[in-house]
Amino acid sequence: MKYAGFVDSLAASGTDAWAVHTRALQMKAQGEPVIVLSVGDPDFATPPGVIEACTRAMEAGATKYSGAGGIPVMLEAISMREEERLGVPVPQKNIVVTAGAQNALYVTMRCTLEAGDEVIILAPPYIMFEGVIRACGAVPVTVPLDAANGFAVDLEGLRQAITPQTKAVLLNSPHNPTGAVASPESVEAVLTICRENDLWLYSDEVYADLCYEQPYTSPYTMEGGPDRTVLIRSMSKSHAMSGWRVGWIVGPDQLCVHARNLLNSMQYGGSAFVQHAAAHALNNEGAAEAEMREAYRRRRDIFLQHLSGISGISILRPDAGIFCLMDLSALGVTGKKFSEDLLAAQQVSVLDGGAFDPSLEHHVRIAFCQPEDVLGEGAERIAAFVRGM
């Protein structure tokens, strides 16, 4: 049988990088003392109150079809959360609930892009961005972030990348994989460029609730922002709900109408009991959310402290999120080889940075998704491995 031509472009370019992670899980299942630092799946349990709220909703009958785009209690909870976070009105009509952030991004792009349109993404990008763009028939165009300046946005490079085919810019801040947070001035400049060129601005703010010292400024709060900005949000990391698949869009009125229509064709409504649980999390689990954020901050500091002063490596101190990048350039080794050899020698798994972009060929990404003592042990094993190279 024949398949659609676009399916060949769906596999992310960095798929091979997960081979080390998969092997680490297999070794761990066989009883080997592997420390997995290669994936950003929170090790925290979903707060008990969220699970209880889900159970209550199911027992109360919230197991039927629900309308596409979100049930009222969830829309109200998101509206309140976003208005508190952003400091501007976020009406429920401008919110669409989705099955996670990637679903939110796909629905947004499917409603705003035509075949052949170009979307500018800032490199190194999150691994899955390219696949989502190509699934919509569009073309990803990369503009490197300024690595020498803490992975800041290269505004001149962004301007030069715009062509008559450009339709949107995808801004991911706080950034995965670097943990960098774009400055308010950079965000405003990106929005200005989009306004001057009549472009959509997709703002992936999945890690906005996991900022540490430097808060994130959203383009949605700026003059003209709500007219062309689409916020992509999720609860996977902030509330340890990665398996619940809860995300949402905040965008212009008409986009949200189109998004609900598309979701009606794709899903015929989301899970009502999951949304009841998520609404409870947004309304009542602020203490648990803050505790997890502080735990990630401590883990970041512990990990960096263990590897401070180790010759041959350098680590960008992340301002947000649950990852850091380790630069191996001085060792003359690629991230792919380092990750493979590290797992074999020290039973620690990390992710090849080259999976994100060729510019990170000599980097690895490390996740802080282990308890402090395990993360510290992982850092010591990495240090021992580096010293032995």
NORSULDA-V539918 format. One record per residue. N is the residue number from 1. SS is DSSP state (H for helix, E for strand, C for the rest). PSI is psi in whole degrees, -180 to 180 (none if undefined). Layout:
N/SS/PSI + N/SS/PSI
This chain:
1/C/151 + 2/C/140 + 3/C/159 + 4/C/143 + 5/H/-30 + 6/H/-14 + 7/H/-26 + 8/H/-19 + 9/H/0 + 10/C/-31 + 11/C/128 + 12/C/147 + 13/C/-25 + 14/C/21 + 15/H/-38 + 16/H/-26 + 17/H/-24 + 18/H/-6 + 19/H/-40 + 20/H/-43 + 21/H/-45 + 22/H/-42 + 23/H/-38 + 24/H/-42 + 25/H/-38 + 26/H/-43 + 27/H/-41 + 28/H/-40 + 29/H/-25 + 30/C/5 + 31/C/3 + 32/C/146 + 33/C/62 + 34/C/139 + 35/E/116 + 36/E/111 + 37/C/23 + 38/C/-5 + 39/C/146 + 40/C/52 + 41/C/113 + 42/C/137 + 43/C/-11 + 44/C/148 + 45/C/148 + 46/C/135 + 47/C/136 + 48/H/-36 + 49/H/-30 + 50/H/-44 + 51/H/-41 + 52/H/-41 + 53/H/-37 + 54/H/-45 + 55/H/-44 + 56/H/-41 + 57/H/-42 + 58/H/-43 + 59/H/-28 + 60/C/-2 + 61/C/12 + 62/C/53 + 63/C/14 + 64/C/-180 + 65/C/146 + 66/C/159 + 67/C/148 + 68/C/138 + 69/C/-4 + 70/C/143 + 71/C/158 + 72/H/-42 + 73/H/-35 + 74/H/-43 + 75/H/-39 + 76/H/-42 + 77/H/-42 + 78/H/-44 + 79/H/-46 + 80/H/-44 + 81/H/-46 + 82/H/-36 + 83/H/-37 + 84/H/-42 + 85/H/-43 + 86/H/-27 + 87/C/19 + 88/C/159 + 89/C/138 + 90/C/85 + 91/C/153 + 92/H/-29 + 93/H/-15 + 94/H/18 + 95/E/137 + 96/E/122 + 97/E/137 + 98/E/174 + 99/C/67 + 100/C/172 + 101/H/-37 + 102/H/-37 + 103/H/-40 + 104/H/-42 + 105/H/-43 + 106/H/-47 + 107/H/-43 + 108/H/-50 + 109/H/-38 + 110/H/-28 + 111/H/-8 + 112/H/-7 + 113/C/146 + 114/C/163 + 115/C/132 + 116/C/-12 + 117/C/151 + 118/E/140 + 119/E/122 + 120/E/125 + 121/E/148 + 122/E/123 + 123/E/140 + 124/C/132 + 125/C/162 + 126/C/139 + 127/C/-38 + 128/C/-8 + 129/H/-47 + 130/H/-43 + 131/H/-40 + 132/H/-43 + 133/H/-47 + 134/H/-30 + 135/H/-23 + 136/C/6 + 137/C/8 + 138/C/178 + 139/E/122 + 140/E/136 + 141/E/121 + 142/E/140 + 143/E/118 + 144/E/139 + 145/C/160 + 146/E/91 + 147/H/-34 + 148/H/-16 + 149/H/41 + 150/C/30 + 151/C/46 + 152/E/161 + 153/C/129 + 154/C/94 + 155/H/-37 + 156/H/-41 + 157/H/-36 + 158/H/-45 + 159/H/-43 + 160/H/-22 + 161/H/-11 + 162/C/132 + 163/C/175 + 164/C/-19 + 165/C/-9 + 166/E/132 + 167/E/-25 + 168/E/160 + 169/E/134 + 170/E/111 + 171/E/123 + 172/E/96 + 173/C/130 + 174/C/145 + 175/C/136 + 176/C/117 + 177/C/0 + 178/C/-25 + 179/C/8 + 180/C/147 + 181/C/122 + 182/C/140 + 183/C/155 + 184/H/-37 + 185/H/-40 + 186/H/-43 + 187/H/-44 + 188/H/-38 + 189/H/-40 + 190/H/-43 + 191/H/-41 + 192/H/-44 + 193/H/-42 + 194/H/-41 + 195/H/-42 + 196/H/-27 + 197/C/10 + 198/C/54 + 199/C/151 + 200/E/149 + 201/E/106 + 202/E/119 + 203/E/101 + 204/E/106 + 205/C/36 + 206/C/-35 + 207/C/14 + 208/H/-27 + 209/H/2 + 210/H/39 + 211/E/146 + 212/C/-98 + 213/C/-34 + 214/C/111 + 215/C/157 + 216/C/139 + 217/C/126 + 218/C/141 + 219/H/-19 + 220/H/-24 + 221/H/-6 + 222/C/162 + 223/C/126 + 224/C/-4 + 225/H/-49 + 226/H/-20 + 227/H/-28 + 228/H/0 + 229/E/137 + 230/E/117 + 231/E/136 + 232/E/121 + 233/E/163 + 234/E/162 + 235/C/7 + 236/C/-48 + 237/C/-44 + 238/C/-31 + 239/C/14 + 240/C/51 + 241/C/39 + 242/H/-36 + 243/H/-9 + 244/H/-21 + 245/C/69 + 246/C/122 + 247/E/-180 + 248/E/163 + 249/E/141 + 250/E/120 + 251/C/-177 + 252/C/156 + 253/H/-54 + 254/H/-35 + 255/H/-43 + 256/H/-33 + 257/H/-49 + 258/H/-40 + 259/H/-41 + 260/H/-40 + 261/H/-42 + 262/H/-45 + 263/H/-33 + 264/H/-36 + 265/H/-31 + 266/H/-43 + 267/C/-18 + 268/C/50 + 269/C/153 + 270/C/176 + 271/C/118 + 272/H/-41 + 273/H/-33 + 274/H/-41 + 275/H/-36 + 276/H/-43 + 277/H/-43 + 278/H/-39 + 279/H/-41 + 280/H/-44 + 281/H/-44 + 282/H/-35 + 283/H/-26 + 284/H/-6 + 285/C/33 + 286/H/-38 + 287/H/-43 + 288/H/-40 + 289/H/-45 + 290/H/-37 + 291/H/-42 + 292/H/-41 + 293/H/-43 + 294/H/-36 + 295/H/-43 + 296/H/-38 + 297/H/-44 + 298/H/-42 + 299/H/-43 + 300/H/-49 + 301/H/-40 + 302/H/-45 + 303/H/-47 + 304/H/-35 + 305/H/-42 + 306/H/-33 + 307/H/6 + 308/C/132 + 309/C/5 + 310/C/120 + 311/C/136 + 312/C/-14 + 313/C/154 + 314/E/148 + 315/E/128 + 316/E/122 + 317/C/112 + 318/C/142 + 319/C/-11 + 320/E/169 + 321/C/-166 + 322/C/22 + 323/E/161 + 324/E/159 + 325/E/134 + 326/E/124 + 327/E/122 + 328/C/10 + 329/H/-40 + 330/H/-19 + 331/H/-14 + 332/C/30 + 333/C/147 + 334/C/159 + 335/H/-33 + 336/H/-50 + 337/H/-41 + 338/H/-46 + 339/H/-39 + 340/H/-46 + 341/H/-36 + 342/H/-43 + 343/H/-42 + 344/H/-39 + 345/H/-38 + 346/H/0 + 347/C/45 + 348/E/131 + 349/E/133 + 350/C/168 + 351/E/131 + 352/E/122 + 353/H/-27 + 354/H/-16 + 355/H/-27 + 356/C/-42 + 357/C/148 + 358/H/-27 + 359/H/-18 + 360/H/25 + 361/C/-31 + 362/C/35 + 363/E/161 + 364/E/151 + 365/E/138 + 366/E/133 + 367/E/144 + 368/C/37 + 369/C/46 + 370/C/153 + 371/C/160 + 372/H/-42 + 373/H/-38 + 374/H/-42 + 375/H/-42 + 376/H/-41 + 377/H/-40 + 378/H/-42 + 379/H/-40 + 380/H/-37 + 381/H/-40 + 382/H/-44 + 383/H/-43 + 384/H/-39 + 385/H/-46 + 386/H/-42 + 387/H/-29 + 388/C/-2 + 389/C/none
